[in-house]
């Protein structure tokens, strides 16, 4: 209220308004505009638009680019693994088929070399069993020549399927694939 009283005293009258009252003459009443003092309010600074920093967008782009590259690399790596696994599966099937064929050929060979079959075939050709056996003495030079030519000893019998397969491959390589 003290401010209001001060503002009433400080504000000069602006204009007079005449008001008619019924039955009496005209009386003048002073109308004043009252305003509060604005000394305690400071001046507002001028506001201006400042462009917003794009730091978050750059950060997101900087993080997403390597992540995308790593994911692309992982996808390419997985594709290469799958492709090579298919090739390995194909080679494994070929190896199994070769071993199966080798086993089949070994069985046929064993049947063809069986003593019973040889005796039957010999009888069909008109051969008869020997009545007497005779041993021959060989010259050591002939034995050495045969050994150098690559003929195997009777004592060096193959012990496993892999060794037999290797020996078969060696024989085929030396004979240039001829049966």
C-alpha positions in Angstrom: 0.0 0.0 0.0 2.8 2.4 0.6 3.8 2.0 -3.0 0.3 2.7 -4.1 0.1 5.8 -2.0 3.4 7.0 -3.4 2.3 6.4 -6.9 -0.9 8.4 -6.3 1.1 11.3 -5.0 3.7 11.1 -7.8 1.3 10.8 -10.7 0.1 14.2 -11.9 -3.6 14.5 -13.0 -4.0 13.9 -16.7 -7.4 15.2 -17.5 -10.6 16.2 -15.8 -13.8 14.4 -16.5 -17.1 16.2 -15.9 -19.8 14.1 -14.5 -23.5 15.2 -14.3 -25.3 14.4 -11.2 -29.2 14.5 -11.2 -30.5 17.6 -9.6 -27.4 19.3 -9.0 -25.0 21.0 -11.2 -21.9 19.7 -12.8 -19.1 18.6 -10.5 -15.6 17.9 -11.7 -13.8 14.8 -10.7 -10.1 14.3 -11.4 -9.1 11.1 -13.0 -5.6 10.0 -12.6 -3.7 7.1 -14.1 -1.8 5.2 -11.6 1.4 3.3 -12.5 3.8 1.4 -10.4 7.4 2.3 -10.4 9.6 -0.1 -12.4 12.9 0.6 -10.8 13.4 -2.9 -9.3 13.0 -4.7 -12.7 16.2 -4.9 -14.8 16.3 -4.6 -18.5 15.9 -7.9 -20.4 18.8 -8.9 -22.6 18.2 -9.2 -26.3 17.5 -12.8 -27.3 19.0 -14.3 -30.5 18.7 -17.7 -32.1 21.9 -19.7 -31.9 22.4 -22.7 -34.2 22.1 -26.0 -32.2 25.2 -28.1 -32.0 25.2 -31.3 -34.0 27.4 -33.1 -31.6 25.0 -36.0 -31.0 24.4 -36.6 -34.6 28.2 -36.8 -35.3 28.6 -39.1 -32.3 25.9 -41.4 -33.5 27.4 -41.5 -37.0 30.9 -42.1 -35.6 29.6 -45.0 -33.5 27.3 -46.5 -36.2 29.9 -46.5 -39.0 32.4 -48.9 -37.3 29.5 -51.1 -35.9 28.1 -51.3 -39.5 31.5 -52.2 -40.9 32.0 -54.9 -38.2 28.6 -56.4 -38.9 29.3 -56.4 -42.6 32.6 -58.1 -42.0 31.0 -60.7 -39.7 28.4 -61.5 -42.4 31.1 -61.9 -45.1 33.1 -64.1 -42.7 30.1 -66.3 -42.0 29.4 -66.6 -45.8 33.0 -67.7 -46.4 32.8 -70.3 -43.6 29.6 -71.7 -45.0 31.0 -71.8 -48.6 34.2 -73.6 -47.4 32.1 -76.0 -45.3 30.2 -77.0 -48.4 33.4 -77.6 -50.2 34.7 -79.7 -47.3 31.5 -81.7 -47.3 31.8 -82.4 -51.0 35.4 -83.6 -50.6 34.5 -85.8 -47.7 31.8 -87.5 -49.8 34.3 -88.0 -52.6 36.8 -89.5 -50.1 34.1 -91.9 -48.7 33.1 -92.9 -52.2 36.7 -93.6 -53.1 37.3 -95.7 -50.0 34.1 -97.6 -50.7 35.2 -98.3 -54.3 38.7 -99.3 -53.0 37.1 -101.8 -50.5 34.9 -103.2 -53.3 37.9 -103.7 -55.6 39.9 -105.3 -52.7 37.1 -107.8 -52.1 37.0 -108.6 -55.9 40.7 -109.0 -55.9 40.6 -111.3 -52.9 37.9 -113.4 -54.6 39.9 -113.6 -57.9 43.1 -114.6 -56.0 41.4 -117.2 -53.8 43.0 -120.7 -54.0 39.6 -122.4 -54.7 38.9 -120.1 -57.7 42.4 -120.5 -59.0 42.2 -124.3 -58.8 38.8 -124.2 -60.6 40.2 -122.0 -63.4 43.3 -124.0 -63.7 41.3 -127.2 -64.1 39.1 -125.5 -66.7 42.3 -124.7 -68.7 43.5 -128.3 -68.4 46.2 -127.8 -65.7 46.8 -130.5 -63.1 48.3 -130.1 -59.6 52.0 -130.6 -59.3 53.2 -134.0 -57.9 56.6 -132.8 -56.8 58.0 -129.4 -55.7 61.4 -128.2 -56.3 63.2 -125.1 -54.9 65.5 -123.0 -57.0 68.6 -121.2 -55.8 68.8 -117.6 -57.1 71.9 -115.6 -57.7 72.2 -112.6 -55.2 72.8 -110.2 -58.2 69.4 -111.1 -59.5 67.8 -110.6 -56.1 69.5 -107.1 -55.9 68.3 -106.2 -59.4 64.7 -107.1 -58.6 64.8 -105.1 -55.3 66.1 -102.1 -57.1 63.3 -102.3 -59.7 60.8 -101.6 -56.9 59.4 -105.1 -56.2 58.2 -105.4 -52.6 59.5 -108.0 -50.2 57.1 -110.7 -49.0 57.9 -109.7 -45.4 56.8 -106.0 -45.8 53.1 -106.8 -45.9 50.9 -103.7 -45.5 49.5 -103.4 -42.0 46.6 -100.9 -42.6 44.2 -99.7 -45.1 46.0 -96.4 -45.5 49.3 -98.1 -46.3 47.7 -100.4 -48.8 46.1 -97.5 -50.5 49.4 -95.7 -50.6 51.1 -98.7 -52.1 48.4 -99.1 -54.7 48.8 -95.4 -55.7 52.6 -96.0 -56.0 52.2 -99.0 -58.2 49.7 -97.1 -60.4 52.1 -94.1 -60.7 55.0 -96.4 -61.8 52.9 -98.3 -64.3 51.5 -95.0 -65.7 47.9 -96.2 -64.9 48.1 -99.4 -67.0 46.4 -102.4 -65.4 
